[in-house]
């Protein structure tokens, strides 16, 4: 039995291959926040990392918030999914989410026309009223596409009926306020 001498070596090799390596998993999340003309990426829990703004590219930024009444202050809406789409197979599609302050930003995007989509997925306890009025800083012929309640989440979808033009070196600002009647 010549193979019995090789068995411990083969077993050692197999065990060493099967032993998991302990690489620490990254728990950092990336958010974008419009803090100044040169916007930044912020890594949760650490200092901001500057982003080089490309003058040949454009930016879109804004804020999404609630307004419960005329006399109330705005309440930011975090974790809203936002998508911009160039409408062709070769045009880019970008997605982002609002941060804890309701801010979002698309940095260094190609200067073309984009359709805009907002996907509000809000738990019932974060919705200030059942049928809010949508106010916006830029009129792109907004269409309230759908509202649905599934479990304890309200899903609202808004799309722009017109495109927004992003020009090189410029920032387009689009803010939204959900106003309760």
Residue pairs with C-beta under 8 A, 6 or more apart in sequence:
28 43
28 44
28 45
28 46
29 43
29 44
30 41
30 42
30 43
31 41
31 42
31 44
31 97
31 99
32 39
32 40
32 41
32 42
32 96
32 99
32 103
32 104
32 105
32 106
32 107
33 39
33 40
33 42
33 99
33 101
33 103
33 105
34 61
34 103
34 105
35 48
37 171
38 50
38 51
38 53
39 51
39 53
39 59
39 61
39 105
39 107
40 48
40 49
40 50
40 51
41 48
41 49
41 51
41 107
42 48
42 49
42 99
43 49
51 107
51 108
53 59
53 107
53 108
54 108
55 168
55 169
56 111
56 168
56 169
57 107
57 108
57 109
57 110
57 111
57 168
57 169
58 108
58 109
58 110
58 111
58 166
58 167
58 168
58 169
58 170
58 171
58 172
59 105
59 106
59 107
59 108
59 109
59 166
59 170
59 171
59 172
60 84
60 105
60 106
60 109
60 114
60 164
60 166
60 171
60 172
60 173
60 174
61 103
61 104
61 105
61 106
61 171
61 172
61 173
61 174
62 103
62 104
62 137
62 173
62 174
62 175
62 176
63 76
63 98
63 101
63 102
63 103
63 104
63 175
63 176
64 76
64 77
64 80
64 98
64 102
64 104
64 118
64 120
64 175
64 176
64 177
64 178
65 74
65 75
65 76
65 77
65 102
65 176
65 177
65 178
66 74
66 75
66 76
66 77
66 128
66 132
66 177
66 178
66 179
66 180
67 74
67 75
67 135
67 177
67 178
67 179
67 180
68 75
68 128
68 129
68 180
69 180
74 102
74 177
75 128
76 98
76 100
76 101
76 102
76 103
77 98
77 102
77 120
77 122
77 126
77 178
78 97
78 98
78 99
78 100
78 101
78 102
79 97
79 98
79 121
80 97
80 98
80 102
80 104
80 118
80 119
80 120
80 121
81 95
81 96
81 97
81 118
81 119
81 121
82 95
82 96
82 97
82 98
82 104
82 116
82 117
82 118
82 119
83 93
83 94
83 95
83 116
83 117
83 119
84 93
84 94
84 106
84 109
84 114
84 115
84 116
84 117
84 164
85 91
85 93
85 94
85 114
85 115
85 117
86 92
86 93
86 110
86 112
86 113
86 114
86 115
87 113
87 114
87 115
87 163
91 110
91 112
92 109
92 110
94 106
94 109
96 104
96 105
96 106
97 104
98 104
109 166
110 166
111 166
111 167
111 168
112 165
112 166
113 163
113 164
113 165
113 166
114 163
114 164
114 166
115 159
115 160
115 163
116 140
116 159
116 160
116 163
116 164
116 174
117 157
117 158
117 159
117 160
118 156
118 157
118 158
118 159
118 176
119 155
119 156
119 157
120 154
120 155
120 156
120 157
120 158
120 178
121 153
121 154
121 155
122 153
122 154
122 156
123 152
123 153
123 154
124 149
124 152
124 153
124 154
125 152
127 154
128 178
128 180
129 180
129 181
131 181
132 178
132 179
132 180
132 181
133 178
133 179
133 180
133 181
134 142
134 144
134 158
134 176
134 177
134 178
134 179
135 176
135 177
135 178
135 179
136 142
136 174
136 175
136 176
136 177
137 173
137 174
137 175
137 176
138 164
138 172
138 173
138 174
140 160
140 161
140 162
140 163
140 164
140 174
141 160
141 161
141 162
142 158
142 159
142 160
142 161
143 158
143 159
143 160
143 161
144 156
144 157
144 158
145 157
145 158
145 159
146 155
146 156
146 157
147 154
147 155
147 156
147 157
148 154
148 155
149 155
164 172
164 174
165 172
166 172
